[in-house]
Amino acid sequence: MIRVLVVDDHDLVRMGISRMLSDSTDIEVVGEADSGDMAIKLAKQLSPDVVLLDVNMPNIGGLEATKRLVQLDMGIKILAVSSMVAQPYPSMLLKAGVNGYITKGTPLDEMIRAIKKLYQGGRYFSHDVAEQLAEVLLSDNAASPFDLLSDREKQVAMMVVNCQSPQQIADQLFVSVKTINTYRYRIYEKVGVDSDVKLTHMAIRHGLIQP
């Protein structure tokens, strides 16, 4: 049996996925989490083989949760799930350590196929996600202004455009508010904006968040 932990902050989505996966004869849903914090806590307790991880969650999002799950060094495979396929999300999560990336709305049979592929030691990416990653590999130019940012800058930028305050970001990343504001202004300079609002509009235009 493949032990799966389902992580999504929307109760109906999470319960629906869990119920569907439970119908599979070789998959056991060992737990559910509604946040990145809870995902890390349950991963330590339950030792799942695969974590089905929603990318867009409040507080500790999918990117930070992925990094912390990888740091546990328990051999857990991470299958990211998101409605957003535009860069830099796929590349960021791939660098963070996900083993696969599928889109929300992926048919159940494909989701099960992805889980099994990861469990067997492989990787799995939805077709549109794979196209985005291929474009980055084949292009000499940055796919979006966000590609100009370092991994930490991208992380801070995504937390900003998801309406987290400097204090909230500082608390999650264990740094000072002053350090976060330094990151913010460095991000502004690199992508050519001068406010959180303009940064958010840019993120929407490049498909990183939904309006």
C-alpha atoms as an extended CHARMM CRD file, in Angstrom:
* protein
*
       211  EXT
         1         1  MET       CA              0.0000000000        0.0000000000        0.0000000000  PROA      1               0.0000000000
         2         2  ILE       CA              1.1990000000        3.5060000000       -0.8540000000  PROA      2               0.0000000000
         3         3  ARG       CA              0.7310000000        5.7200000000        2.1980000000  PROA      3               0.0000000000
         4         4  VAL       CA             -0.4760000000        9.1940000000        1.1820000000  PROA      4               0.0000000000
         5         5  LEU       CA             -0.8750000000       12.4050000000        3.1820000000  PROA      5               0.0000000000
         6         6  VAL       CA             -3.3260000000       14.8630000000        1.5630000000  PROA      6               0.0000000000
         7         7  VAL       CA             -2.6840000000       18.5600000000        2.2050000000  PROA      7               0.0000000000
         8         8  ASP       CA             -5.1380000000       21.2830000000        1.1340000000  PROA      8               0.0000000000
         9         9  ASP       CA             -6.5820000000       24.2300000000        3.0470000000  PROA      9               0.0000000000
        10        10  HSD       CA            -10.0190000000       23.7940000000        1.4290000000  PROA      10              0.0000000000
        11        11  ASP       CA            -11.9630000000       21.1860000000        3.3890000000  PROA      11              0.0000000000
        12        12  LEU       CA            -14.2010000000       20.0250000000        0.5390000000  PROA      12              0.0000000000
        13        13  VAL       CA            -11.2870000000       19.6740000000       -1.8880000000  PROA      13              0.0000000000
        14        14  ARG       CA             -9.1570000000       17.8070000000        0.6350000000  PROA      14              0.0000000000
        15        15  MET       CA            -11.9270000000       15.4490000000        1.7010000000  PROA      15              0.0000000000
        16        16  GLY       CA            -12.9610000000       14.8500000000       -1.9050000000  PROA      16              0.0000000000
        17        17  ILE       CA             -9.4230000000       13.9010000000       -2.9580000000  PROA      17              0.0000000000
        18        18  SER       CA             -9.0120000000       11.6650000000        0.0900000000  PROA      18              0.0000000000
        19        19  ARG       CA            -12.2720000000        9.8610000000       -0.5890000000  PROA      19              0.0000000000
        20        20  MET       CA            -11.4260000000        9.2740000000       -4.2390000000  PROA      20              0.0000000000
        21        21  LEU       CA             -7.9090000000        8.0510000000       -3.4730000000  PROA      21              0.0000000000
        22        22  SER       CA             -9.2600000000        5.7020000000       -0.8100000000  PROA      22              0.0000000000
        23        23  ASP       CA            -11.1760000000        3.8700000000       -3.5300000000  PROA      23              0.0000000000
        24        24  SER       CA             -7.8660000000        2.7920000000       -5.0510000000  PROA      24              0.0000000000
        25        25  THR       CA             -6.8880000000       -0.7040000000       -3.9230000000  PROA      25              0.0000000000
        26        26  ASP       CA             -3.1900000000        0.1070000000       -3.4920000000  PROA      26              0.0000000000
        27        27  ILE       CA             -3.3700000000        3.5970000000       -1.9260000000  PROA      27              0.0000000000
        28        28  GLU       CA             -4.0430000000        4.3390000000        1.7300000000  PROA      28              0.0000000000
        29        29  VAL       CA             -4.7510000000        7.9200000000        2.8280000000  PROA      29              0.0000000000
        30        30  VAL       CA             -3.0470000000        7.9740000000        6.2290000000  PROA      30              0.0000000000
        31        31  GLY       CA             -3.8770000000       11.5740000000        7.0860000000  PROA      31              0.0000000000
        32        32  GLU       CA             -5.1520000000       14.9840000000        6.0460000000  PROA      32              0.0000000000
        33        33  ALA       CA             -3.7230000000       18.4350000000        6.7620000000  PROA      33              0.0000000000
        34        34  ASP       CA             -5.1590000000       21.8950000000        6.1410000000  PROA      34              0.0000000000
        35        35  SER       CA             -1.8660000000       23.8120000000        6.3600000000  PROA      35              0.0000000000
        36        36  GLY       CA              1.8440000000       23.5110000000        5.7250000000  PROA      36              0.0000000000
        37        37  ASP       CA              2.5170000000       23.4800000000        9.4710000000  PROA      37              0.0000000000
        38        38  MET       CA              0.1500000000       20.5740000000       10.0020000000  PROA      38              0.0000000000
        39        39  ALA       CA              1.6030000000       18.7540000000        6.9780000000  PROA      39              0.0000000000
        40        40  ILE       CA              5.0790000000       18.8360000000        8.5130000000  PROA      40              0.0000000000
        41        41  LYS       CA              3.7640000000       17.7280000000       11.9110000000  PROA      41              0.0000000000
        42        42  LEU       CA              1.7960000000       14.8080000000       10.4490000000  PROA      42              0.0000000000
        43        43  ALA       CA              4.6290000000       13.7960000000        8.1230000000  PROA      43              0.0000000000
        44        44  LYS       CA              6.8370000000       13.3080000000       11.1920000000  PROA      44              0.0000000000
        45        45  GLN       CA              4.1460000000       11.2710000000       12.9360000000  PROA      45              0.0000000000
        46        46  LEU       CA              2.7850000000        9.2000000000       10.0480000000  PROA      46              0.0000000000
        47        47  SER       CA              5.8000000000        8.7350000000        7.7220000000  PROA      47              0.0000000000
        48        48  PRO       CA              3.7930000000        8.8240000000        4.4640000000  PROA      48              0.0000000000
        49        49  ASP       CA              5.3260000000        7.6270000000        1.2240000000  PROA      49              0.0000000000
        50        50  VAL       CA              3.8320000000       10.5140000000       -0.7720000000  PROA      50              0.0000000000
        51        51  VAL       CA              2.5580000000       13.9510000000        0.2700000000  PROA      51              0.0000000000
        52        52  LEU       CA             -0.0650000000       15.4060000000       -2.0670000000  PROA      52              0.0000000000
        53        53  LEU       CA              0.6080000000       19.0940000000       -1.4040000000  PROA      53              0.0000000000
        54        54  ASP       CA             -1.5250000000       22.0940000000       -2.3480000000  PROA      54              0.0000000000
        55        55  VAL       CA              0.8120000000       24.8840000000       -3.4510000000  PROA      55              0.0000000000
        56        56  ASN       CA             -1.3520000000       27.8570000000       -2.4620000000  PROA      56              0.0000000000
        57        57  MET       CA             -1.9990000000       27.8830000000        1.2510000000  PROA      57              0.0000000000
        58        58  PRO       CA             -1.9680000000       30.6340000000        3.8960000000  PROA      58              0.0000000000
        59        59  ASN       CA              0.9200000000       30.9830000000        6.3510000000  PROA      59              0.0000000000
        60        60  ILE       CA              3.4580000000       28.3130000000        5.3500000000  PROA      60              0.0000000000
        61        61  GLY       CA              2.6950000000       27.8080000000        1.6630000000  PROA      61              0.0000000000
        62        62  GLY       CA              3.6310000000       24.9380000000       -0.5920000000  PROA      62              0.0000000000
        63        63  LEU       CA              7.1420000000       26.2210000000       -1.3190000000  PROA      63              0.0000000000
        64        64  GLU       CA              8.2170000000       26.5490000000        2.3100000000  PROA      64              0.0000000000
        65        65  ALA       CA              6.4070000000       23.3400000000        3.2690000000  PROA      65              0.0000000000
        66        66  THR       CA              8.2920000000       21.4930000000        0.5260000000  PROA      66              0.0000000000
        67        67  LYS       CA             11.6520000000       22.7370000000        1.8010000000  PROA      67              0.0000000000
        68        68  ARG       CA             10.8440000000       21.6890000000        5.3570000000  PROA      68              0.0000000000
        69        69  LEU       CA              9.5590000000       18.2700000000        4.2900000000  PROA      69              0.0000000000
        70        70  VAL       CA             12.7560000000       17.7020000000        2.3140000000  PROA      70              0.0000000000
        71        71  GLN       CA             14.8010000000       18.7270000000        5.3700000000  PROA      71              0.0000000000
        72        72  LEU       CA             13.1400000000       15.9480000000        7.3730000000  PROA      72              0.0000000000
        73        73  ASP       CA             15.2160000000       13.5550000000        5.2310000000  PROA      73              0.0000000000
        74        74  MET       CA             12.5900000000       10.7970000000        5.5030000000  PROA      74              0.0000000000
        75        75  GLY       CA             12.4880000000        9.8620000000        1.8310000000  PROA      75              0.0000000000
        76        76  ILE       CA              9.0130000000       11.3410000000        1.4270000000  PROA      76              0.0000000000
        77        77  LYS       CA              7.9740000000       12.0450000000       -2.1700000000  PROA      77              0.0000000000
        78        78  ILE       CA              6.1700000000       15.3390000000       -2.7450000000  PROA      78              0.0000000000
        79        79  LEU       CA              3.5080000000       15.7800000000       -5.4290000000  PROA      79              0.0000000000
        80        80  ALA       CA              2.6260000000       19.4840000000       -5.7680000000  PROA      80              0.0000000000
        81        81  VAL       CA             -0.9000000000       20.4100000000       -6.8400000000  PROA      81              0.0000000000
        82        82  SER       CA             -1.7460000000       23.8800000000       -8.1640000000  PROA      82              0.0000000000
        83        83  SER       CA             -4.0270000000       25.7600000000      -10.5350000000  PROA      83              0.0000000000
        84        84  MET       CA             -1.0380000000       27.9000000000      -11.5600000000  PROA      84              0.0000000000
        85        85  VAL       CA              1.4100000000       26.5520000000      -14.1020000000  PROA      85              0.0000000000
        86        86  ALA       CA              3.1960000000       29.7400000000      -15.2290000000  PROA      86              0.0000000000
        87        87  GLN       CA              6.7870000000       30.3960000000      -14.2350000000  PROA      87              0.0000000000
        88        88  PRO       CA              8.4150000000       30.7490000000      -11.8200000000  PROA      88              0.0000000000
        89        89  TYR       CA              6.2240000000       28.4100000000       -9.7490000000  PROA      89              0.0000000000
        90        90  PRO       CA              7.1810000000       25.1000000000      -11.4410000000  PROA      90              0.0000000000
        91        91  SER       CA             10.9000000000       25.9190000000      -11.3900000000  PROA      91              0.0000000000
        92        92  MET       CA             10.7740000000       27.1970000000       -7.8090000000  PROA      92              0.0000000000
        93        93  LEU       CA              9.0610000000       24.0780000000       -6.5370000000  PROA      93              0.0000000000
        94        94  LEU       CA             11.3110000000       21.7970000000       -8.5490000000  PROA      94              0.0000000000
        95        95  LYS       CA             14.3530000000       23.4690000000       -6.9860000000  PROA      95              0.0000000000
        96        96  ALA       CA             12.7420000000       23.2270000000       -3.5540000000  PROA      96              0.0000000000
        97        97  GLY       CA             12.5190000000       19.4580000000       -3.9360000000  PROA      97              0.0000000000
        98        98  VAL       CA              9.1210000000       18.3760000000       -5.3060000000  PROA      98              0.0000000000
        99        99  ASN       CA              9.1190000000       15.1160000000       -7.2220000000  PROA      99              0.0000000000
       100       100  GLY       CA              6.0830000000       15.9370000000       -9.3060000000  PROA      100             0.0000000000
       101       101  TYR       CA              3.6710000000       18.7390000000      -10.1760000000  PROA      101             0.0000000000
       102       102  ILE       CA              0.0920000000       18.3430000000      -11.3850000000  PROA      102             0.0000000000
       103       103  THR       CA             -2.6680000000       20.8650000000      -11.9260000000  PROA      103             0.0000000000
       104       104  LYS       CA             -5.9220000000       21.0900000000      -10.0170000000  PROA      104             0.0000000000
       105       105  GLY       CA             -8.5760000000       19.4530000000      -12.1230000000  PROA      105             0.0000000000
       106       106  THR       CA             -6.2420000000       16.6230000000      -13.0740000000  PROA      106             0.0000000000
       107       107  PRO       CA             -8.3480000000       13.4730000000      -13.6130000000  PROA      107             0.0000000000
       108       108  LEU       CA             -8.2690000000       10.9440000000      -10.7900000000  PROA      108             0.0000000000
       109       109  ASP       CA             -6.5940000000        8.2610000000      -12.8900000000  PROA      109             0.0000000000
       110       110  GLU       CA             -3.7580000000       10.6450000000      -13.7800000000  PROA      110             0.0000000000
       111       111  MET       CA             -3.3500000000       11.6820000000      -10.1410000000  PROA      111             0.0000000000
       112       112  ILE       CA             -3.0820000000        8.0170000000       -9.1260000000  PROA      112             0.0000000000
       113       113  ARG       CA             -0.6110000000        7.4040000000      -11.9470000000  PROA      113             0.0000000000
       114       114  ALA       CA              1.5000000000       10.3270000000      -10.6970000000  PROA      114             0.0000000000
       115       115  ILE       CA              1.4500000000        9.0440000000       -7.1030000000  PROA      115             0.0000000000
       116       116  LYS       CA              2.5570000000        5.5770000000       -8.2280000000  PROA      116             0.0000000000
       117       117  LYS       CA              5.2920000000        7.0360000000      -10.4330000000  PROA      117             0.0000000000
       118       118  LEU       CA              6.7070000000        9.0120000000       -7.4970000000  PROA      118             0.0000000000
       119       119  TYR       CA              6.4590000000        6.0350000000       -5.1700000000  PROA      119             0.0000000000
       120       120  GLN       CA              8.5110000000        4.0150000000       -7.6600000000  PROA      120             0.0000000000
       121       121  GLY       CA             11.2300000000        6.6710000000       -7.6070000000  PROA      121             0.0000000000
       122       122  GLY       CA             10.2780000000        8.5910000000      -10.7500000000  PROA      122             0.0000000000
       123       123  ARG       CA              8.9630000000       12.0720000000      -11.4400000000  PROA      123             0.0000000000
       124       124  TYR       CA              5.6470000000       13.1840000000      -12.8930000000  PROA      124             0.0000000000
       125       125  PHE       CA              4.5800000000       16.5170000000      -14.3840000000  PROA      125             0.0000000000
       126       126  SER       CA              1.2730000000       17.4460000000      -15.9820000000  PROA      126             0.0000000000
       127       127  HSD       CA              1.5820000000       18.2170000000      -19.6820000000  PROA      127             0.0000000000
       128       128  ASP       CA              1.1840000000       22.0030000000      -19.2880000000  PROA      128             0.0000000000
       129       129  VAL       CA              3.6650000000       22.0880000000      -16.3890000000  PROA      129             0.0000000000
       130       130  ALA       CA              6.1720000000       20.0870000000      -18.4240000000  PROA      130             0.0000000000
       131       131  GLU       CA              5.7830000000       22.5880000000      -21.2780000000  PROA      131             0.0000000000
       132       132  GLN       CA              6.5880000000       25.4820000000      -18.9460000000  PROA      132             0.0000000000
       133       133  LEU       CA              9.7030000000       23.7390000000      -17.6650000000  PROA      133             0.0000000000
       134       134  ALA       CA             10.7750000000       22.8760000000      -21.2100000000  PROA      134             0.0000000000
       135       135  GLU       CA             10.4080000000       26.5190000000      -22.3030000000  PROA      135             0.0000000000
       136       136  VAL       CA             12.7270000000       27.6250000000      -19.5090000000  PROA      136             0.0000000000
       137       137  LEU       CA             15.3210000000       25.0240000000      -20.4840000000  PROA      137             0.0000000000
       138       138  LEU       CA             15.1380000000       25.8900000000      -24.1860000000  PROA      138             0.0000000000
       139       139  SER       CA             14.9240000000       29.6750000000      -23.8660000000  PROA      139             0.0000000000
       140       140  ASP       CA             17.9000000000       31.9820000000      -23.4760000000  PROA      140             0.0000000000
       141       141  ASN       CA             15.6650000000       34.6710000000      -21.9930000000  PROA      141             0.0000000000
       142       142  ALA       CA             13.9380000000       34.8580000000      -18.6410000000  PROA      142             0.0000000000
       143       143  ALA       CA             10.3470000000       33.6390000000      -18.8770000000  PROA      143             0.0000000000
       144       144  SER       CA              9.1970000000       36.4040000000      -16.5360000000  PROA      144             0.0000000000
       145       145  PRO       CA             10.6960000000       39.2040000000      -14.4260000000  PROA      145             0.0000000000
       146       146  PHE       CA             10.4280000000       36.8940000000      -11.4170000000  PROA      146             0.0000000000
       147       147  ASP       CA             13.1220000000       34.6790000000      -12.9320000000  PROA      147             0.0000000000
       148       148  LEU       CA             15.5700000000       37.4790000000      -12.1370000000  PROA      148             0.0000000000
       149       149  LEU       CA             15.1010000000       36.8610000000       -8.4140000000  PROA      149             0.0000000000
       150       150  SER       CA             17.0350000000       34.5420000000       -6.1530000000  PROA      150             0.0000000000
       151       151  ASP       CA             15.1580000000       31.6370000000       -4.5660000000  PROA      151             0.0000000000
       152       152  ARG       CA             14.7210000000       33.5130000000       -1.2820000000  PROA      152             0.0000000000
       153       153  GLU       CA             13.6270000000       36.6760000000       -3.1090000000  PROA      153             0.0000000000
       154       154  LYS       CA             11.0660000000       34.6530000000       -5.0500000000  PROA      154             0.0000000000
       155       155  GLN       CA              9.8220000000       33.1490000000       -1.8120000000  PROA      155             0.0000000000
       156       156  VAL       CA              9.4190000000       36.5780000000       -0.1940000000  PROA      156             0.0000000000
       157       157  ALA       CA              7.8090000000       37.9890000000       -3.3370000000  PROA      157             0.0000000000
       158       158  MET       CA              5.1820000000       35.2340000000       -3.4100000000  PROA      158             0.0000000000
       159       159  MET       CA              4.4140000000       35.7520000000        0.2700000000  PROA      159             0.0000000000
       160       160  VAL       CA              4.0030000000       39.4920000000       -0.3550000000  PROA      160             0.0000000000
       161       161  VAL       CA              1.6360000000       39.0440000000       -3.3050000000  PROA      161             0.0000000000
       162       162  ASN       CA             -0.3770000000       36.5650000000       -1.2370000000  PROA      162             0.0000000000
       163       163  CYS       CA             -1.1370000000       39.4380000000        1.1410000000  PROA      163             0.0000000000
       164       164  GLN       CA              1.1750000000       38.5240000000        4.0030000000  PROA      164             0.0000000000
       165       165  SER       CA              2.5370000000       41.4430000000        6.0220000000  PROA      165             0.0000000000
       166       166  PRO       CA              6.2790000000       41.9850000000        6.5930000000  PROA      166             0.0000000000
       167       167  GLN       CA              5.7920000000       40.8890000000       10.2110000000  PROA      167             0.0000000000
       168       168  GLN       CA              4.0510000000       37.6570000000        9.1770000000  PROA      168             0.0000000000
       169       169  ILE       CA              6.7690000000       36.8850000000        6.6390000000  PROA      169             0.0000000000
       170       170  ALA       CA              9.5180000000       37.6790000000        9.1340000000  PROA      170             0.0000000000
       171       171  ASP       CA              7.9400000000       35.3480000000       11.7180000000  PROA      171             0.0000000000
       172       172  GLN       CA              7.7350000000       32.4600000000        9.2380000000  PROA      172             0.0000000000
       173       173  LEU       CA             11.2590000000       32.8940000000        7.8940000000  PROA      173             0.0000000000
       174       174  PHE       CA             12.7790000000       33.5800000000       11.3300000000  PROA      174             0.0000000000
       175       175  VAL       CA             14.3220000000       36.9190000000       10.3460000000  PROA      175             0.0000000000
       176       176  SER       CA             13.6820000000       40.5360000000       11.2780000000  PROA      176             0.0000000000
       177       177  VAL       CA             11.0950000000       42.7970000000        9.6600000000  PROA      177             0.0000000000
       178       178  LYS       CA             14.0010000000       45.0070000000        8.5860000000  PROA      178             0.0000000000
       179       179  THR       CA             15.5000000000       42.0940000000        6.6570000000  PROA      179             0.0000000000
       180       180  ILE       CA             12.1570000000       41.4110000000        4.9320000000  PROA      180             0.0000000000
       181       181  ASN       CA             11.8080000000       45.0530000000        3.9280000000  PROA      181             0.0000000000
       182       182  THR       CA             15.3310000000       44.9310000000        2.5000000000  PROA      182             0.0000000000
       183       183  TYR       CA             14.2520000000       41.9570000000        0.4090000000  PROA      183             0.0000000000
       184       184  ARG       CA             11.1100000000       43.7880000000       -0.7190000000  PROA      184             0.0000000000
       185       185  TYR       CA             12.9770000000       46.8170000000       -2.0070000000  PROA      185             0.0000000000
       186       186  ARG       CA             15.5660000000       44.6210000000       -3.7000000000  PROA      186             0.0000000000
       187       187  ILE       CA             12.7230000000       42.7430000000       -5.4000000000  PROA      187             0.0000000000
       188       188  TYR       CA             11.1310000000       46.0280000000       -6.5060000000  PROA      188             0.0000000000
       189       189  GLU       CA             14.3960000000       47.1260000000       -8.0860000000  PROA      189             0.0000000000
       190       190  LYS       CA             14.9670000000       43.8480000000       -9.9260000000  PROA      190             0.0000000000
       191       191  VAL       CA             11.4910000000       43.5210000000      -11.4400000000  PROA      191             0.0000000000
       192       192  GLY       CA             10.9130000000       47.2380000000      -12.0120000000  PROA      192             0.0000000000
       193       193  VAL       CA              8.0530000000       48.1210000000       -9.6380000000  PROA      193             0.0000000000
       194       194  ASP       CA              7.7740000000       50.4040000000       -6.6160000000  PROA      194             0.0000000000
       195       195  SER       CA              4.9750000000       48.9550000000       -4.4750000000  PROA      195             0.0000000000
       196       196  ASP       CA              3.3760000000       45.7410000000       -3.2650000000  PROA      196             0.0000000000
       197       197  VAL       CA              0.2980000000       46.5430000000       -5.3650000000  PROA      197             0.0000000000
       198       198  LYS       CA              2.3160000000       46.7770000000       -8.5850000000  PROA      198             0.0000000000
       199       199  LEU       CA              4.1990000000       43.6160000000       -7.6590000000  PROA      199             0.0000000000
       200       200  THR       CA              0.8640000000       41.8550000000       -7.1820000000  PROA      200             0.0000000000
       201       201  HSD       CA             -0.4310000000       43.0890000000      -10.5420000000  PROA      201             0.0000000000
       202       202  MET       CA              2.7300000000       41.7870000000      -12.1830000000  PROA      202             0.0000000000
       203       203  ALA       CA              2.2760000000       38.4070000000      -10.4790000000  PROA      203             0.0000000000
       204       204  ILE       CA             -1.2850000000       38.2280000000      -11.8020000000  PROA      204             0.0000000000
       205       205  ARG       CA             -0.1710000000       39.0990000000      -15.3500000000  PROA      205             0.0000000000
       206       206  HSD       CA              2.3700000000       36.2870000000      -15.2690000000  PROA      206             0.0000000000
       207       207  GLY       CA             -0.1250000000       33.7920000000      -13.8690000000  PROA      207             0.0000000000
       208       208  LEU       CA              1.5470000000       33.3740000000      -10.4930000000  PROA      208             0.0000000000
       209       209  ILE       CA             -1.6140000000       34.1830000000       -8.5480000000  PROA      209             0.0000000000
       210       210  GLN       CA             -5.2560000000       34.3630000000       -9.4250000000  PROA      210             0.0000000000
       211       211  PRO       CA             -6.9590000000       37.7760000000       -9.3330000000  PROA      211             0.0000000000
